[in-house]
């Protein structure tokens, strides 16, 4: 064997050969493409999916308004107030309150979005002493500061999820990094770029207000700070406000209760690694079976006397196959210049474009799904076009489109049938297995990947309480009521997630927890809630990054912009653009930038064209946060809810080109 051939095989082995997975009998799960689906099967599945969707919508038709907010309960119940407080000791960094000084740049939020913004500003030549990182937590990390529940880890591979790895010379220890490593990596970014030096921690923003005399933002916080910043970069925070099922009785429950975002190890014992040794005599109920619960349940099952898992709709749980990062893999795939950006772009192409990519660098559950869903239909389309061209006849694109659509549906059904077959193979009890099978298309809900979740239900102390789409009915002083049965518990774990939708008139106090006041004292809520605008109420931005009348303000995760499966990819791309804008505004001697109204209005025209028109009918998907819990708008309703035309990668490339050509400031009024 030649040296080159040996190297080729080593590369393939390092990238593609999985280690044995923890899920029992996973090797018996058939590949999606090997599952036969007939036309009759497709009709049966379509009917079953609609039935499951209708159960949910008939029970709770009010969309995302069905939930309660912990913040509302906290106003009159100390137990819920504690769920919003910071239980962690902090990092020892940060300036004492109250701050009344001036800074050049304030970054609201110290998660990966804020850290990327700070790092990119420093890279652009901004001094760290001119940057104030501000967060309500007592350290950096954002969601990974707060969410320390057992089993917490990223569900996007760490090599692309954890930003700035190449700049830091950092290699994640595992393909899917655990919470302690992600938090430590966040701290490393802050230390490396000097972002701790002028930071303000333990401070929740209560108001941002533009001061026209000074040409600066006045930033007020919960700890009494009131300082000025010339520029503000803020993050809408995709998942920040914890929510609860909108059912009665939660305040009457007399046992111990906490949300997974404030996991109470003082009560359970153990750590994010597990070992919850104080639950040995406890009956624990966990409400919710989404991505968080999928990681928590195996640890509860390993420690508690009894675990009740209350489920409304099962998650799609495929194989994760986590593994350590080998030196060989790191040398071959995580070392050449530009490797992380290339890998991020490849993952985006594989998961969010029709054409995919020539090579699958990430090779995980996400890209496997897309290979199954997209490649077969793409190959069929090319085949039919080539066949027509050989005969000298123009391709019948209508007929080909119908055939491709049928294949798309079949492949969707194959993919989810594979997930259901895995449940059958892993879970021993037939009744439990049936309850854990998801009946919806793959991307109606965010897919989950885990190697121990399903097998946890083989434990005699773990019981699935499947509510058949109806959800729990309420709480009592002793426990949880589901399907008319009271389940007595000692501890209630709320894995019920966070608000994910963007309001309009209630944007400030509800979504962000504070209001933003721009030129003339107009609030962002008022601007976006303006029914008199030609497109009515709805977000009004330029590329989601800026909103006219709110000078020197840059927004991450705002609506009308980019969506990437890997959230951090879009955060870092936005951070690069913001850093370039601020550095160049300063270099050219200007103090303020504000997107021109005509530029914003032209962008809103694009958004209007991209925004779907409601047909007044129920969508095909089971309710979830992707579709506002399935809420049906009246026929003809149209909202400014589109994404950047052509997708996120096109937006990133457009911004990069503008930076290279020196045109990134052309959309602004500069003073």
URBELFEN-V183250 format. One record per pair of residues at least 24 apart in sequence whose C-alpha atoms are under 7 Angstrom apart, sorted by the first residue. I is the first residue (numbers start at 1). J is the second residue. Records with the same first field share a line. If there is no record, write none. Layout:
BEGIN
I = J + J
END
This chain:
BEGIN
11 = 332
14 = 328 + 329
15 = 329
18 = 321
19 = 323
21 = 321 + 451
22 = 451 + 452
23 = 426 + 451 + 452 + 455
24 = 426
25 = 425 + 426
26 = 422 + 426
29 = 421 + 422 + 425
30 = 418
31 = 418
32 = 414 + 415 + 418
33 = 372 + 414
35 = 414
37 = 410 + 414
42 = 410
48 = 439
49 = 439 + 440
50 = 620
52 = 439 + 469 + 622
53 = 621 + 622 + 623
55 = 469 + 470
56 = 469 + 470 + 623
57 = 630
59 = 470
61 = 631
62 = 631
63 = 628 + 629 + 630 + 631
64 = 628 + 629
66 = 246
67 = 243 + 244 + 245 + 246
68 = 243 + 244 + 245 + 246
69 = 242 + 243 + 244
70 = 242 + 243 + 244
83 = 258 + 259 + 262
86 = 137
90 = 138 + 139
91 = 138 + 139
93 = 196
94 = 196 + 198 + 199 + 200 + 201
95 = 198 + 199 + 200
97 = 223 + 224 + 225
98 = 223 + 224 + 225
99 = 225 + 226 + 227
100 = 225 + 226 + 227
101 = 227 + 228
102 = 227 + 228 + 229
103 = 130 + 131 + 132 + 228 + 229 + 230
104 = 130 + 131 + 229 + 230 + 231
105 = 130 + 131 + 132 + 229 + 230 + 231 + 232
106 = 131 + 132 + 133 + 229 + 231 + 232 + 233
107 = 132 + 133 + 134 + 232 + 233 + 234
108 = 133 + 134 + 135 + 233 + 234 + 235
109 = 133 + 134 + 135 + 142 + 234 + 235
110 = 134 + 135 + 140 + 141 + 142
111 = 140 + 141 + 142 + 143
112 = 141 + 142 + 568
113 = 568 + 571 + 572
115 = 189 + 190
116 = 572 + 575
117 = 575 + 576 + 579
118 = 195
119 = 193
120 = 575 + 576 + 579
121 = 579
122 = 193
124 = 579 + 580 + 583
128 = 194 + 195
129 = 197 + 198
131 = 198
132 = 198 + 199 + 200
133 = 195 + 199 + 200
134 = 199 + 200 + 201 + 203
135 = 200 + 201 + 202 + 203 + 204
136 = 201 + 202 + 203 + 204
137 = 201 + 202
138 = 201 + 202
139 = 201
140 = 186 + 187
141 = 183 + 186
144 = 179 + 182 + 183
145 = 183
146 = 261 + 262
147 = 260 + 261 + 262
148 = 179 + 261 + 263 + 272
149 = 260 + 261 + 263 + 272 + 296
150 = 271 + 272 + 273 + 274 + 296 + 299
151 = 272 + 273 + 274 + 295 + 296
152 = 178 + 179 + 272 + 295
153 = 177 + 178 + 179
154 = 178
156 = 566
160 = 340 + 343 + 344
161 = 566 + 568
166 = 340
173 = 324 + 325
174 = 323 + 324 + 325
175 = 322 + 323 + 324 + 325
176 = 322
205 = 514
206 = 513 + 514
207 = 514 + 515 + 516
208 = 515 + 516 + 517
209 = 516 + 517 + 518
210 = 517 + 518 + 519
230 = 552
231 = 552 + 553
232 = 552 + 553 + 554
233 = 553 + 554 + 555
234 = 554 + 555 + 556
235 = 555 + 556 + 557
236 = 512 + 556 + 557 + 558
237 = 557
238 = 500 + 557
239 = 498 + 499 + 500
240 = 498
241 = 498 + 499
242 = 497 + 498 + 499
243 = 496 + 497 + 498 + 499
244 = 496
247 = 473 + 474
248 = 474 + 475
249 = 474 + 475 + 476
250 = 475
252 = 476 + 477
253 = 475 + 476 + 477 + 478 + 479
254 = 477 + 478
255 = 478 + 490 + 491
256 = 490 + 491 + 492
257 = 491 + 492 + 493
258 = 492 + 493 + 494
259 = 493 + 494 + 495
260 = 493 + 494 + 495
274 = 299
275 = 303
276 = 303
277 = 303
279 = 303 + 304 + 305
280 = 304 + 305
281 = 305
282 = 306 + 490
283 = 307 + 489 + 490 + 491
284 = 308 + 489 + 490 + 491 + 492
285 = 309 + 489 + 491 + 492 + 493
286 = 310 + 492 + 493 + 494 + 495
287 = 311 + 493 + 494 + 495 + 496
288 = 494 + 495 + 496
289 = 314 + 315
290 = 315
291 = 448
292 = 495
293 = 495
294 = 453
295 = 453
297 = 453
298 = 452 + 453 + 456
301 = 456 + 461 + 462
305 = 461
306 = 461 + 462
307 = 461 + 462 + 463
308 = 462 + 463 + 464 + 465
309 = 463 + 464 + 465
310 = 464 + 465 + 466
311 = 465 + 466 + 467 + 471
312 = 466 + 467 + 468 + 469 + 470 + 471
313 = 469
314 = 436 + 437 + 438
315 = 438 + 448
316 = 419 + 438 + 447 + 448
317 = 419 + 447 + 448 + 449 + 450
318 = 419 + 448 + 449 + 450
319 = 449 + 450 + 451
320 = 365 + 449 + 450 + 451
321 = 451
344 = 569
372 = 411
373 = 408 + 411 + 412
377 = 404 + 407 + 408
380 = 404
412 = 441 + 442
416 = 441 + 442
423 = 454
426 = 454 + 455
427 = 454 + 455 + 457 + 458
428 = 458
432 = 464
435 = 466
440 = 621 + 622
441 = 621
444 = 621 + 622 + 626
445 = 624 + 626
500 = 625
501 = 628
504 = 528 + 529 + 537 + 538 + 539
505 = 529
518 = 549 + 550
519 = 549 + 550
538 = 639 + 640
539 = 640
540 = 604
541 = 600
542 = 600 + 603
543 = 644
546 = 595
547 = 595
548 = 594 + 595 + 596 + 597 + 600
549 = 594
550 = 594
551 = 592 + 593 + 594
552 = 592 + 593 + 594
554 = 578
560 = 641 + 642 + 643 + 644
561 = 643 + 644
562 = 643 + 644 + 647 + 648
563 = 648
564 = 648
573 = 652
577 = 655
581 = 664 + 665
590 = 670 + 671
591 = 671
592 = 670 + 671
593 = 668 + 669 + 670 + 671
594 = 668 + 669 + 670
595 = 667 + 668 + 669
596 = 667 + 668 + 669
599 = 667
607 = 640 + 641 + 642 + 643
608 = 640 + 642
610 = 642 + 645
611 = 638 + 639 + 640 + 641 + 642
612 = 638
613 = 637 + 638
614 = 638
END
